[in-house]
């Protein structure tokens, strides 16, 4: 696996000649990562949001989208290997659920905030005006792109050290594993990954006296009603509905994959 990753790294990097370094960029990234980075152009791209290049047909070649794609894969591998080594007695389901809690948008955005990464992301003026520097999606994408840039510039072991220091070591993984899953977030990620509309939640019933009220909520994606939940609060009912919807969609996808 390591040999394959090393060959992939060299292929993705391309020719050995690197563009001239931008001293300011290198200083900023070295301060953020605590690593002796070299190729400034990679990090400038990692910190460039597509909004800055709107209207350019080659924007995908200069924004951080490609590095984000690579960083997502590298990050998933590093986190999976870390959990495999640190939880030798846990099963696949536990490891999968914990990895999902560590590499989702919210967790990566929080890691980006610990680095103050949003300060250095290059955005359009419009995106900055609407709060882009605090946007979870922009922050998590920039974090993944930074991981991709580190991998290409310094290799797997340096990237692993960065991810462990910034993302994994600040967290109590045992406590995180015990924390109930946020099924609304999981359902949203499931839908987004397939290009579907965002899930919607409808309160279809409110029953009981004011001091002991129960709410029934349905979860919808597009014109499909996928889940239903009843609880003493709307939030809890939405979580139950999202859990049922996610289980139904995952079961259907499993059946389709096995057909």
C-alpha positions as CSV (number, residue, x, y, z in Angstrom):
1,X,0.0,0.0,0.0
2,X,2.8,2.4,0.9
3,X,4.6,1.7,-2.3
4,X,1.5,2.3,-4.3
5,X,0.8,5.6,-2.5
6,X,4.4,6.7,-3.1
7,X,4.2,6.0,-6.8
8,X,0.9,7.8,-7.0
9,X,2.4,10.8,-5.2
10,X,5.3,11.0,-7.7
11,X,2.9,10.6,-10.7
12,X,0.6,13.4,-9.4
13,X,3.5,15.7,-8.7
14,X,4.7,15.5,-12.3
15,X,8.1,16.8,-13.3
16,X,10.7,17.3,-10.6
17,X,11.0,21.0,-11.5
18,X,8.9,23.1,-9.1
19,X,7.7,26.7,-9.7
20,X,9.5,29.5,-7.9
21,X,8.5,29.6,-4.2
22,X,6.5,32.6,-2.8
23,X,8.3,33.4,0.4
24,X,5.2,34.7,2.1
25,X,3.1,31.6,1.3
26,X,5.8,29.3,2.5
27,X,6.1,31.2,5.8
28,X,2.4,31.2,6.4
29,X,2.0,27.4,5.7
30,X,5.1,26.6,7.7
31,X,3.6,28.4,10.6
32,X,0.2,26.7,10.2
33,X,1.6,23.2,9.7
34,X,4.9,23.3,11.7
35,X,6.5,21.5,8.7
36,X,9.3,22.6,6.4
37,X,7.1,23.0,3.3
38,X,8.8,23.7,-0.1
39,X,6.4,24.1,-3.0
40,X,4.5,27.4,-2.5
41,X,2.5,26.9,-5.7
42,X,0.7,23.9,-4.2
43,X,-0.3,25.7,-1.1
44,X,-1.4,28.8,-3.0
45,X,-3.7,26.5,-5.0
46,X,-4.9,24.7,-1.8
47,X,-6.0,28.1,-0.4
48,X,-7.7,29.3,-3.5
49,X,-11.5,29.0,-3.5
50,X,-13.3,28.6,-6.8
51,X,-15.2,31.9,-6.2
52,X,-12.1,33.8,-6.9
53,X,-11.9,32.3,-10.4
54,X,-15.6,32.5,-11.4
55,X,-16.1,32.7,-15.1
56,X,-12.7,31.2,-16.0
57,X,-13.1,27.9,-18.0
58,X,-9.9,26.5,-16.5
59,X,-10.9,27.4,-12.9
60,X,-10.7,23.8,-11.8
61,X,-7.0,23.8,-12.7
62,X,-6.2,26.7,-10.4
63,X,-8.7,26.4,-7.5
64,X,-8.4,24.0,-4.7
65,X,-11.0,21.5,-6.0
66,X,-8.5,18.9,-7.4
67,X,-6.3,19.1,-4.2
68,X,-9.5,18.7,-2.1
69,X,-10.3,15.5,-4.0
70,X,-6.8,14.1,-3.4
71,X,-6.7,15.3,0.2
72,X,-10.1,13.6,0.9
73,X,-8.6,10.2,-0.1
74,X,-5.3,10.7,1.8
75,X,-7.2,11.9,4.9
76,X,-9.5,8.9,4.8
77,X,-6.5,6.5,4.6
78,X,-4.6,8.2,7.4
79,X,-7.6,8.3,9.8
80,X,-8.5,4.7,8.9
81,X,-5.0,3.5,9.7
82,X,-4.9,5.5,12.9
83,X,-8.1,4.0,14.2
84,X,-7.1,0.5,13.1
85,X,-3.9,0.8,15.2
86,X,-5.5,2.5,18.2
87,X,-8.7,0.3,18.5
88,X,-7.3,-3.2,17.8
89,X,-10.3,-4.9,19.5
90,X,-13.1,-3.0,17.7
91,X,-15.1,-4.3,14.7
92,X,-15.4,-2.7,11.3
93,X,-18.8,-1.1,12.1
94,X,-17.3,0.8,15.1
95,X,-14.2,1.9,13.0
96,X,-16.4,3.1,10.1
97,X,-18.7,5.1,12.3
98,X,-15.9,6.7,14.2
99,X,-14.1,7.6,11.0
100,X,-17.2,9.2,9.7
101,X,-17.3,11.4,12.8
102,X,-13.7,12.5,12.2
103,X,-13.7,13.3,8.5
104,X,-17.1,14.9,8.0
105,X,-17.6,18.5,7.1
106,X,-18.2,19.7,10.7
107,X,-15.1,18.0,12.1
108,X,-12.8,19.2,9.4
109,X,-14.2,22.7,9.6
110,X,-13.4,22.7,13.4
111,X,-9.9,21.5,12.7
112,X,-9.5,24.4,10.1
113,X,-10.7,26.8,12.8
114,X,-8.1,25.6,15.2
115,X,-5.5,26.5,12.6
116,X,-7.3,29.8,11.8
117,X,-7.1,28.5,8.2
118,X,-10.1,30.7,7.1
119,X,-7.8,33.8,7.5
120,X,-5.7,32.7,4.6
121,X,-8.3,31.3,2.2
122,X,-8.4,33.4,-1.0
123,X,-12.1,34.2,-1.8
124,X,-14.0,36.5,-4.0
125,X,-15.2,39.8,-2.4
126,X,-18.8,38.6,-2.6
127,X,-18.0,35.3,-0.9
128,X,-16.1,37.1,1.8
129,X,-19.0,39.5,2.4
130,X,-21.4,36.6,3.0
131,X,-19.2,35.0,5.6
132,X,-17.2,32.6,3.5
133,X,-14.3,32.6,5.9
134,X,-16.5,31.0,8.5
135,X,-18.4,28.7,6.1
136,X,-18.1,25.0,7.1
137,X,-18.0,23.8,3.5
138,X,-15.2,26.3,2.5
139,X,-13.2,25.5,5.6
140,X,-13.5,21.8,5.3
141,X,-12.6,21.9,1.6
142,X,-9.6,24.0,2.3
143,X,-8.4,21.6,5.0
144,X,-8.7,18.7,2.7
145,X,-6.9,20.6,0.0
146,X,-4.1,21.5,2.4
147,X,-3.7,17.8,3.2
148,X,-3.5,17.0,-0.5
149,X,-0.8,19.7,-0.9
150,X,1.2,18.4,2.0
151,X,1.0,14.9,0.6
152,X,2.4,16.0,-2.8
153,X,5.0,18.2,-1.3
154,X,6.3,16.2,1.7
155,X,4.9,12.7,1.4
156,X,2.8,10.4,3.5
157,X,4.6,10.4,6.8
158,X,4.8,14.2,7.1
159,X,1.1,14.4,6.2
160,X,0.3,11.8,8.7
161,X,2.1,13.7,11.5
162,X,0.1,16.8,10.6
163,X,-3.3,15.1,10.5
164,X,-2.6,13.3,13.8
165,X,-1.5,16.6,15.5
166,X,-4.2,18.8,14.2
167,X,-7.3,16.6,13.7
168,X,-6.9,13.5,15.9
169,X,-4.8,14.2,19.0
170,X,-6.9,17.2,20.2
171,X,-10.0,14.9,20.5
172,X,-11.1,12.4,23.0
173,X,-11.8,9.5,20.6
174,X,-13.4,7.3,23.2
175,X,-15.9,10.0,24.1
176,X,-16.5,10.8,20.4
177,X,-17.2,7.1,19.8
178,X,-19.8,7.1,22.5
179,X,-21.5,10.3,21.3
180,X,-24.8,9.5,19.5
181,X,-24.6,9.9,15.8
182,X,-26.2,13.0,14.2
183,X,-28.4,11.2,11.8
184,X,-29.6,14.5,10.2
185,X,-26.0,15.3,9.2
186,X,-25.4,11.7,8.0
187,X,-28.6,11.8,5.9
188,X,-27.6,15.2,4.4
189,X,-24.1,13.9,3.5
190,X,-25.7,10.8,2.0
191,X,-28.0,12.9,-0.2
192,X,-25.3,15.4,-1.2
193,X,-22.9,12.6,-2.3
194,X,-25.5,11.5,-4.7
195,X,-26.5,14.9,-6.0
196,X,-30.0,14.7,-4.4
197,X,-32.0,17.6,-2.9
198,X,-31.4,18.4,0.7
199,X,-33.6,16.4,3.1
200,X,-36.7,18.3,4.4
201,X,-38.5,17.7,7.7
202,X,-42.3,18.1,8.2
203,X,-44.1,18.2,11.5
204,X,-47.2,16.1,10.8
205,X,-48.6,15.8,14.3
206,X,-48.4,17.5,17.7
207,X,-50.2,15.7,20.5
208,X,-50.6,15.9,24.3
209,X,-50.7,18.7,26.9
210,X,-48.1,21.5,26.7
211,X,-46.0,20.0,29.5
212,X,-45.9,16.5,27.8
213,X,-46.1,17.3,24.1
214,X,-45.0,14.8,21.5
215,X,-44.1,15.6,17.9
216,X,-44.3,13.4,14.8
217,X,-41.9,14.4,12.0
218,X,-41.4,13.0,8.5
219,X,-38.2,13.1,6.5
220,X,-38.5,13.8,2.8
221,X,-36.0,14.0,0.0
222,X,-37.5,15.4,-3.1
223,X,-41.0,13.9,-3.4
224,X,-40.1,10.8,-1.4
225,X,-41.2,10.3,2.2
226,X,-38.4,8.2,3.7
227,X,-38.7,8.3,7.4
228,X,-40.9,9.1,10.4
229,X,-40.1,9.8,14.0
230,X,-42.1,10.6,17.2
231,X,-40.5,12.2,20.3
232,X,-40.9,14.8,23.0
233,X,-39.1,17.5,21.0
234,X,-39.0,18.4,17.3
235,X,-35.2,17.9,17.2
236,X,-35.4,14.4,18.6
237,X,-38.3,13.5,16.2
238,X,-36.2,14.8,13.3
239,X,-33.3,12.7,14.3
240,X,-35.5,9.6,14.5
241,X,-37.0,10.3,11.1
242,X,-33.5,10.9,9.6
243,X,-32.3,7.6,11.1
244,X,-35.1,5.7,9.6
245,X,-34.7,7.4,6.2
246,X,-30.9,6.7,6.2
247,X,-31.4,3.0,7.1
248,X,-34.0,2.6,4.3
249,X,-31.7,4.3,1.7
250,X,-28.7,2.3,2.8
251,X,-30.6,-1.0,2.6
252,X,-32.0,-0.1,-0.8
253,X,-28.5,0.7,-2.1
254,X,-27.1,-2.5,-0.7
255,X,-29.8,-4.5,-2.5
256,X,-29.1,-2.7,-5.7
257,X,-25.4,-3.3,-5.4
258,X,-25.9,-7.0,-4.9
259,X,-28.4,-7.4,-7.7
